[in-house]
Amino acid sequence: MKAFSAALWLLVGLVHLLPVIGVLGAASLQRLYGLPITDPNLLILMQHRAVLFGLVGGVMVAAAFLPAWRSAAAVVGFICIGSFLLIAWSVGGYNAWIARVVWIDVSALLALALATSLHWREARP
């Protein structure tokens, strides 16, 4: 069960590491989200977002190998995924690329919930 739990943390980490490719520029971001990034201000924000995803993904991957990090990683993950889903659903009208991200995040949220549940079960005396 511990290996399965670690694999779930790894999975959620990898989902968060995928957007890091966006730091490479507008073309990479367009491939990720299906949107042309022509405004330099938006490019700055989106590239910074990619860096932040790298941090979140790194924490999740570390939690796969360092169980002491898992509670903090769960908080970070639930805030990150949950806020994106709430914003996407409240704004609506997103394109098919963002819809794909929404469904990936729903899956990641379920994996994170299971990973967190397993962590709490393993941590009980």
CNS distance restraints for C-alpha pairs under 8 A (distance, minus, plus):
assign (resid   1 and name CA) (resid   5 and name CA) 6.17 0.50 0.50
assign (resid   2 and name CA) (resid   6 and name CA) 6.17 0.50 0.50
assign (resid   3 and name CA) (resid   7 and name CA) 6.10 0.50 0.50
assign (resid   4 and name CA) (resid   8 and name CA) 6.31 0.50 0.50
assign (resid   5 and name CA) (resid   9 and name CA) 6.52 0.50 0.50
assign (resid   5 and name CA) (resid  64 and name CA) 7.59 0.50 0.50
assign (resid   5 and name CA) (resid 115 and name CA) 5.38 0.50 0.50
assign (resid   5 and name CA) (resid 118 and name CA) 6.37 0.50 0.50
assign (resid   5 and name CA) (resid 119 and name CA) 7.22 0.50 0.50
assign (resid   6 and name CA) (resid  10 and name CA) 6.20 0.50 0.50
assign (resid   6 and name CA) (resid  63 and name CA) 7.71 0.50 0.50
assign (resid   6 and name CA) (resid  64 and name CA) 4.39 0.50 0.50
assign (resid   6 and name CA) (resid  65 and name CA) 6.75 0.50 0.50
assign (resid   6 and name CA) (resid 115 and name CA) 7.74 0.50 0.50
assign (resid   7 and name CA) (resid  11 and name CA) 6.06 0.50 0.50
assign (resid   7 and name CA) (resid  64 and name CA) 6.82 0.50 0.50
assign (resid   8 and name CA) (resid  12 and name CA) 6.25 0.50 0.50
assign (resid   8 and name CA) (resid  64 and name CA) 7.68 0.50 0.50
assign (resid   8 and name CA) (resid 111 and name CA) 6.04 0.50 0.50
assign (resid   8 and name CA) (resid 112 and name CA) 6.95 0.50 0.50
assign (resid   8 and name CA) (resid 114 and name CA) 7.83 0.50 0.50
assign (resid   8 and name CA) (resid 115 and name CA) 5.71 0.50 0.50
assign (resid   9 and name CA) (resid  13 and name CA) 6.08 0.50 0.50
assign (resid   9 and name CA) (resid  60 and name CA) 5.75 0.50 0.50
assign (resid   9 and name CA) (resid  61 and name CA) 6.26 0.50 0.50
assign (resid   9 and name CA) (resid  63 and name CA) 6.44 0.50 0.50
assign (resid   9 and name CA) (resid  64 and name CA) 4.90 0.50 0.50
assign (resid   9 and name CA) (resid 111 and name CA) 7.91 0.50 0.50
assign (resid   9 and name CA) (resid 112 and name CA) 6.93 0.50 0.50
assign (resid   9 and name CA) (resid 115 and name CA) 6.36 0.50 0.50
assign (resid  10 and name CA) (resid  14 and name CA) 6.08 0.50 0.50
assign (resid  10 and name CA) (resid  60 and name CA) 6.51 0.50 0.50
assign (resid  10 and name CA) (resid  61 and name CA) 5.02 0.50 0.50
assign (resid  10 and name CA) (resid  63 and name CA) 7.93 0.50 0.50
assign (resid  10 and name CA) (resid  64 and name CA) 5.56 0.50 0.50
assign (resid  11 and name CA) (resid  15 and name CA) 6.29 0.50 0.50
assign (resid  11 and name CA) (resid 108 and name CA) 7.80 0.50 0.50
assign (resid  11 and name CA) (resid 111 and name CA) 7.88 0.50 0.50
assign (resid  12 and name CA) (resid  16 and name CA) 6.47 0.50 0.50
assign (resid  12 and name CA) (resid  57 and name CA) 7.38 0.50 0.50
assign (resid  12 and name CA) (resid  60 and name CA) 6.57 0.50 0.50
assign (resid  12 and name CA) (resid  61 and name CA) 7.85 0.50 0.50
assign (resid  12 and name CA) (resid 108 and name CA) 5.59 0.50 0.50
assign (resid  12 and name CA) (resid 111 and name CA) 6.86 0.50 0.50
assign (resid  12 and name CA) (resid 112 and name CA) 6.53 0.50 0.50
assign (resid  13 and name CA) (resid  17 and name CA) 6.22 0.50 0.50
assign (resid  13 and name CA) (resid  56 and name CA) 7.29 0.50 0.50
assign (resid  13 and name CA) (resid  57 and name CA) 4.19 0.50 0.50
assign (resid  13 and name CA) (resid  58 and name CA) 6.51 0.50 0.50
assign (resid  13 and name CA) (resid  59 and name CA) 7.33 0.50 0.50
assign (resid  13 and name CA) (resid  60 and name CA) 4.49 0.50 0.50
assign (resid  13 and name CA) (resid  61 and name CA) 4.94 0.50 0.50
assign (resid  14 and name CA) (resid  18 and name CA) 6.27 0.50 0.50
assign (resid  14 and name CA) (resid  57 and name CA) 6.26 0.50 0.50
assign (resid  14 and name CA) (resid  61 and name CA) 7.35 0.50 0.50
assign (resid  15 and name CA) (resid  19 and name CA) 7.96 0.50 0.50
assign (resid  15 and name CA) (resid  57 and name CA) 7.30 0.50 0.50
assign (resid  15 and name CA) (resid 104 and name CA) 7.90 0.50 0.50
assign (resid  15 and name CA) (resid 108 and name CA) 7.22 0.50 0.50
assign (resid  16 and name CA) (resid  20 and name CA) 7.84 0.50 0.50
assign (resid  16 and name CA) (resid  53 and name CA) 5.50 0.50 0.50
assign (resid  16 and name CA) (resid  54 and name CA) 6.67 0.50 0.50
assign (resid  16 and name CA) (resid  56 and name CA) 6.48 0.50 0.50
assign (resid  16 and name CA) (resid  57 and name CA) 4.57 0.50 0.50
assign (resid  17 and name CA) (resid  53 and name CA) 6.14 0.50 0.50
assign (resid  17 and name CA) (resid  54 and name CA) 5.26 0.50 0.50
assign (resid  17 and name CA) (resid  56 and name CA) 7.82 0.50 0.50
assign (resid  17 and name CA) (resid  57 and name CA) 4.96 0.50 0.50
assign (resid  17 and name CA) (resid  58 and name CA) 7.42 0.50 0.50
assign (resid  19 and name CA) (resid  32 and name CA) 7.11 0.50 0.50
assign (resid  19 and name CA) (resid  50 and name CA) 5.62 0.50 0.50
assign (resid  19 and name CA) (resid  53 and name CA) 6.67 0.50 0.50
assign (resid  19 and name CA) (resid  54 and name CA) 7.74 0.50 0.50
assign (resid  20 and name CA) (resid  50 and name CA) 4.55 0.50 0.50
assign (resid  20 and name CA) (resid  51 and name CA) 6.04 0.50 0.50
assign (resid  20 and name CA) (resid  53 and name CA) 6.28 0.50 0.50
assign (resid  20 and name CA) (resid  54 and name CA) 5.60 0.50 0.50
assign (resid  21 and name CA) (resid  28 and name CA) 6.39 0.50 0.50
assign (resid  21 and name CA) (resid  29 and name CA) 7.63 0.50 0.50
assign (resid  21 and name CA) (resid  50 and name CA) 7.09 0.50 0.50
assign (resid  22 and name CA) (resid  26 and name CA) 7.32 0.50 0.50
assign (resid  22 and name CA) (resid  28 and name CA) 5.13 0.50 0.50
assign (resid  22 and name CA) (resid  29 and name CA) 4.79 0.50 0.50
assign (resid  22 and name CA) (resid  32 and name CA) 7.50 0.50 0.50
assign (resid  22 and name CA) (resid  46 and name CA) 7.32 0.50 0.50
assign (resid  22 and name CA) (resid  47 and name CA) 5.74 0.50 0.50
assign (resid  22 and name CA) (resid  50 and name CA) 5.49 0.50 0.50
assign (resid  23 and name CA) (resid  28 and name CA) 7.72 0.50 0.50
assign (resid  23 and name CA) (resid  29 and name CA) 7.94 0.50 0.50
assign (resid  23 and name CA) (resid  46 and name CA) 7.96 0.50 0.50
assign (resid  23 and name CA) (resid  47 and name CA) 4.68 0.50 0.50
assign (resid  23 and name CA) (resid  48 and name CA) 7.31 0.50 0.50
assign (resid  23 and name CA) (resid  50 and name CA) 5.78 0.50 0.50
assign (resid  23 and name CA) (resid  51 and name CA) 6.75 0.50 0.50
assign (resid  24 and name CA) (resid  28 and name CA) 6.17 0.50 0.50
assign (resid  24 and name CA) (resid  47 and name CA) 7.71 0.50 0.50
assign (resid  25 and name CA) (resid  29 and name CA) 6.38 0.50 0.50
assign (resid  25 and name CA) (resid  43 and name CA) 7.35 0.50 0.50
assign (resid  25 and name CA) (resid  47 and name CA) 6.96 0.50 0.50
assign (resid  26 and name CA) (resid  30 and name CA) 6.07 0.50 0.50
assign (resid  26 and name CA) (resid  36 and name CA) 7.32 0.50 0.50
assign (resid  26 and name CA) (resid  37 and name CA) 5.46 0.50 0.50
assign (resid  26 and name CA) (resid  38 and name CA) 7.42 0.50 0.50
assign (resid  26 and name CA) (resid  43 and name CA) 6.46 0.50 0.50
assign (resid  27 and name CA) (resid  31 and name CA) 6.35 0.50 0.50
assign (resid  27 and name CA) (resid  36 and name CA) 7.91 0.50 0.50
assign (resid  27 and name CA) (resid  37 and name CA) 7.85 0.50 0.50
assign (resid  28 and name CA) (resid  32 and name CA) 6.36 0.50 0.50
assign (resid  29 and name CA) (resid  33 and name CA) 6.11 0.50 0.50
assign (resid  29 and name CA) (resid  34 and name CA) 7.71 0.50 0.50
assign (resid  29 and name CA) (resid  35 and name CA) 7.54 0.50 0.50
assign (resid  29 and name CA) (resid  36 and name CA) 8.00 0.50 0.50
assign (resid  29 and name CA) (resid  37 and name CA) 7.31 0.50 0.50
assign (resid  29 and name CA) (resid  46 and name CA) 7.59 0.50 0.50
assign (resid  30 and name CA) (resid  34 and name CA) 4.83 0.50 0.50
assign (resid  30 and name CA) (resid  35 and name CA) 4.94 0.50 0.50
assign (resid  30 and name CA) (resid  36 and name CA) 5.46 0.50 0.50
assign (resid  30 and name CA) (resid  37 and name CA) 6.66 0.50 0.50
assign (resid  31 and name CA) (resid  35 and name CA) 7.83 0.50 0.50
assign (resid  32 and name CA) (resid  97 and name CA) 7.52 0.50 0.50
assign (resid  33 and name CA) (resid  97 and name CA) 5.28 0.50 0.50
assign (resid  33 and name CA) (resid  98 and name CA) 6.18 0.50 0.50
assign (resid  34 and name CA) (resid  95 and name CA) 7.97 0.50 0.50
assign (resid  34 and name CA) (resid  97 and name CA) 5.74 0.50 0.50
assign (resid  37 and name CA) (resid  42 and name CA) 6.69 0.50 0.50
assign (resid  37 and name CA) (resid  43 and name CA) 6.02 0.50 0.50
assign (resid  38 and name CA) (resid  42 and name CA) 7.61 0.50 0.50
assign (resid  38 and name CA) (resid  43 and name CA) 7.24 0.50 0.50
assign (resid  39 and name CA) (resid  43 and name CA) 6.28 0.50 0.50
assign (resid  40 and name CA) (resid  44 and name CA) 6.19 0.50 0.50
assign (resid  41 and name CA) (resid  45 and name CA) 6.39 0.50 0.50
assign (resid  42 and name CA) (resid  46 and name CA) 6.04 0.50 0.50
assign (resid  43 and name CA) (resid  47 and name CA) 5.98 0.50 0.50
assign (resid  44 and name CA) (resid  48 and name CA) 6.10 0.50 0.50
assign (resid  45 and name CA) (resid  49 and name CA) 6.12 0.50 0.50
assign (resid  46 and name CA) (resid  50 and name CA) 6.30 0.50 0.50
assign (resid  47 and name CA) (resid  51 and name CA) 6.49 0.50 0.50
assign (resid  48 and name CA) (resid  52 and name CA) 6.33 0.50 0.50
assign (resid  49 and name CA) (resid  53 and name CA) 6.23 0.50 0.50
assign (resid  50 and name CA) (resid  54 and name CA) 6.37 0.50 0.50
assign (resid  51 and name CA) (resid  55 and name CA) 6.56 0.50 0.50
assign (resid  52 and name CA) (resid  56 and name CA) 6.35 0.50 0.50
assign (resid  53 and name CA) (resid  57 and name CA) 5.92 0.50 0.50
assign (resid  54 and name CA) (resid  58 and name CA) 5.91 0.50 0.50
assign (resid  55 and name CA) (resid  59 and name CA) 6.26 0.50 0.50
assign (resid  56 and name CA) (resid  60 and name CA) 6.34 0.50 0.50
assign (resid  56 and name CA) (resid  73 and name CA) 7.99 0.50 0.50
assign (resid  56 and name CA) (resid  76 and name CA) 7.07 0.50 0.50
assign (resid  56 and name CA) (resid  77 and name CA) 7.14 0.50 0.50
assign (resid  57 and name CA) (resid  61 and name CA) 6.13 0.50 0.50
assign (resid  58 and name CA) (resid  62 and name CA) 6.04 0.50 0.50
assign (resid  59 and name CA) (resid  63 and name CA) 6.10 0.50 0.50
assign (resid  59 and name CA) (resid  69 and name CA) 7.76 0.50 0.50
assign (resid  59 and name CA) (resid  73 and name CA) 6.03 0.50 0.50
assign (resid  60 and name CA) (resid  64 and name CA) 6.50 0.50 0.50
assign (resid  60 and name CA) (resid  70 and name CA) 7.73 0.50 0.50
assign (resid  60 and name CA) (resid  73 and name CA) 5.80 0.50 0.50
assign (resid  60 and name CA) (resid  77 and name CA) 7.74 0.50 0.50
assign (resid  61 and name CA) (resid  65 and name CA) 7.11 0.50 0.50
assign (resid  62 and name CA) (resid  66 and name CA) 5.83 0.50 0.50
assign (resid  62 and name CA) (resid  69 and name CA) 7.24 0.50 0.50
assign (resid  63 and name CA) (resid  67 and name CA) 5.60 0.50 0.50
assign (resid  63 and name CA) (resid  68 and name CA) 7.29 0.50 0.50
assign (resid  63 and name CA) (resid  69 and name CA) 4.99 0.50 0.50
assign (resid  63 and name CA) (resid  70 and name CA) 5.00 0.50 0.50
assign (resid  63 and name CA) (resid  73 and name CA) 6.55 0.50 0.50
assign (resid  64 and name CA) (resid  70 and name CA) 7.66 0.50 0.50
assign (resid  66 and name CA) (resid  70 and name CA) 7.25 0.50 0.50
assign (resid  67 and name CA) (resid 119 and name CA) 7.75 0.50 0.50
assign (resid  69 and name CA) (resid  73 and name CA) 6.00 0.50 0.50
assign (resid  70 and name CA) (resid  74 and name CA) 5.92 0.50 0.50
assign (resid  70 and name CA) (resid 116 and name CA) 7.37 0.50 0.50
assign (resid  70 and name CA) (resid 119 and name CA) 7.26 0.50 0.50
assign (resid  71 and name CA) (resid  75 and name CA) 6.47 0.50 0.50
assign (resid  71 and name CA) (resid 116 and name CA) 7.43 0.50 0.50
assign (resid  72 and name CA) (resid  76 and name CA) 6.30 0.50 0.50
assign (resid  73 and name CA) (resid  77 and name CA) 5.91 0.50 0.50
assign (resid  74 and name CA) (resid  78 and name CA) 5.94 0.50 0.50
assign (resid  74 and name CA) (resid 112 and name CA) 7.03 0.50 0.50
assign (resid  74 and name CA) (resid 116 and name CA) 6.41 0.50 0.50
assign (resid  75 and name CA) (resid  79 and name CA) 6.15 0.50 0.50
assign (resid  76 and name CA) (resid  80 and name CA) 6.04 0.50 0.50
assign (resid  77 and name CA) (resid  81 and name CA) 5.92 0.50 0.50
assign (resid  77 and name CA) (resid  82 and name CA) 7.93 0.50 0.50
assign (resid  77 and name CA) (resid 109 and name CA) 7.97 0.50 0.50
assign (resid  77 and name CA) (resid 112 and name CA) 7.39 0.50 0.50
assign (resid  78 and name CA) (resid  82 and name CA) 5.40 0.50 0.50
assign (resid  78 and name CA) (resid  83 and name CA) 7.94 0.50 0.50
assign (resid  78 and name CA) (resid 109 and name CA) 7.08 0.50 0.50
assign (resid  78 and name CA) (resid 112 and name CA) 7.70 0.50 0.50
assign (resid  79 and name CA) (resid  83 and name CA) 5.70 0.50 0.50
assign (resid  80 and name CA) (resid  84 and name CA) 6.40 0.50 0.50
assign (resid  81 and name CA) (resid  85 and name CA) 6.25 0.50 0.50
assign (resid  81 and name CA) (resid 105 and name CA) 6.20 0.50 0.50
assign (resid  81 and name CA) (resid 106 and name CA) 7.95 0.50 0.50
assign (resid  81 and name CA) (resid 108 and name CA) 7.83 0.50 0.50
assign (resid  81 and name CA) (resid 109 and name CA) 6.53 0.50 0.50
assign (resid  82 and name CA) (resid  86 and name CA) 6.08 0.50 0.50
assign (resid  82 and name CA) (resid 109 and name CA) 7.66 0.50 0.50
assign (resid  83 and name CA) (resid  87 and name CA) 6.05 0.50 0.50
assign (resid  84 and name CA) (resid  88 and name CA) 6.02 0.50 0.50
assign (resid  85 and name CA) (resid  89 and name CA) 6.01 0.50 0.50
assign (resid  85 and name CA) (resid 102 and name CA) 6.46 0.50 0.50
assign (resid  85 and name CA) (resid 105 and name CA) 7.40 0.50 0.50
assign (resid  85 and name CA) (resid 106 and name CA) 7.73 0.50 0.50
assign (resid  86 and name CA) (resid  90 and name CA) 5.94 0.50 0.50
assign (resid  87 and name CA) (resid  91 and name CA) 5.98 0.50 0.50
assign (resid  88 and name CA) (resid  92 and name CA) 5.70 0.50 0.50
assign (resid  88 and name CA) (resid  94 and name CA) 7.42 0.50 0.50
assign (resid  88 and name CA) (resid 102 and name CA) 7.51 0.50 0.50
assign (resid  94 and name CA) (resid  98 and name CA) 5.92 0.50 0.50
assign (resid  94 and name CA) (resid  99 and name CA) 6.57 0.50 0.50
assign (resid  95 and name CA) (resid  99 and name CA) 6.21 0.50 0.50
assign (resid  96 and name CA) (resid 100 and name CA) 6.20 0.50 0.50
assign (resid  97 and name CA) (resid 101 and name CA) 6.54 0.50 0.50
assign (resid  98 and name CA) (resid 102 and name CA) 6.14 0.50 0.50
assign (resid  99 and name CA) (resid 103 and name CA) 6.36 0.50 0.50
assign (resid 100 and name CA) (resid 104 and name CA) 6.20 0.50 0.50
assign (resid 101 and name CA) (resid 105 and name CA) 6.03 0.50 0.50
assign (resid 102 and name CA) (resid 106 and name CA) 6.16 0.50 0.50
assign (resid 103 and name CA) (resid 107 and name CA) 6.25 0.50 0.50
assign (resid 104 and name CA) (resid 108 and name CA) 6.13 0.50 0.50
assign (resid 105 and name CA) (resid 109 and name CA) 5.90 0.50 0.50
assign (resid 106 and name CA) (resid 110 and name CA) 6.35 0.50 0.50
assign (resid 107 and name CA) (resid 111 and name CA) 6.24 0.50 0.50
assign (resid 108 and name CA) (resid 112 and name CA) 5.97 0.50 0.50
assign (resid 109 and name CA) (resid 113 and name CA) 6.06 0.50 0.50
assign (resid 110 and name CA) (resid 114 and name CA) 6.24 0.50 0.50
assign (resid 111 and name CA) (resid 115 and name CA) 6.04 0.50 0.50
assign (resid 112 and name CA) (resid 116 and name CA) 5.94 0.50 0.50
assign (resid 113 and name CA) (resid 117 and name CA) 6.05 0.50 0.50
assign (resid 114 and name CA) (resid 118 and name CA) 6.14 0.50 0.50
assign (resid 115 and name CA) (resid 119 and name CA) 6.13 0.50 0.50
assign (resid 116 and name CA) (resid 120 and name CA) 6.20 0.50 0.50
assign (resid 117 and name CA) (resid 121 and name CA) 6.19 0.50 0.50
assign (resid 118 and name CA) (resid 122 and name CA) 6.08 0.50 0.50
assign (resid 119 and name CA) (resid 123 and name CA) 6.03 0.50 0.50
assign (resid 120 and name CA) (resid 124 and name CA) 6.33 0.50 0.50
